Amino acid sequence: MSQDRTWRKSSYSGGTEDSSCVEVSLAHDALVRDSKNQAGEVLAFSTSAWRTFIATV
């Protein structure tokens, strides 16, 4: 599931292949993972929960 998605890093991380940060994949939901452990656990959020989170921070 998460392998077939486009992942993006924060521009604050430098956005390079070797930078460490969280990555997010936005589709019909929002998935978040640790860029250093791409095969690890993934947090899943609904679109509305993700929008609320982004608006809050």
C-alpha positions in Angstrom: 0.0 0.0 0.0 2.5 2.7 1.1 5.1 1.6 -1.4 2.9 2.6 -4.4 2.6 6.2 -3.2 4.5 9.4 -3.7 6.3 10.5 -0.5 7.5 14.0 0.2 9.9 15.4 2.8 9.5 18.8 4.5 11.5 21.5 2.8 12.9 22.3 6.2 14.8 19.0 6.2 16.7 20.0 3.1 14.6 17.6 1.0 17.7 15.6 0.0 17.9 11.8 -0.2 20.1 11.6 2.9 18.4 14.1 5.1 16.4 12.8 8.1 12.9 13.8 8.6 9.3 12.6 8.4 7.7 12.0 5.0 4.1 12.4 4.1 2.0 10.9 1.3 -1.2 12.6 0.5 -3.9 10.8 -1.5 -7.4 10.0 -0.2 -5.8 10.0 3.3 -2.5 11.1 4.8 0.3 8.7 5.6 3.3 9.7 7.7 6.5 7.8 8.1 10.1 8.1 9.3 12.4 8.8 6.4 15.2 6.8 8.0 13.0 3.7 8.3 10.8 3.7 5.2 9.8 0.0 5.7 8.7 0.7 9.3 5.5 1.7 10.8 3.2 4.3 9.1 0.8 6.6 10.8 -2.5 7.1 8.9 -4.8 10.1 9.2 -8.1 11.0 7.5 -7.9 14.0 5.2 -10.0 16.1 7.7 -7.7 15.1 10.6 -4.6 16.0 8.6 -6.0 19.4 7.6 -6.9 20.1 11.2 -3.4 19.2 12.3 -1.7 21.3 9.7 -4.0 24.3 10.5 -3.2 23.9 14.2 0.6 23.8 13.9 
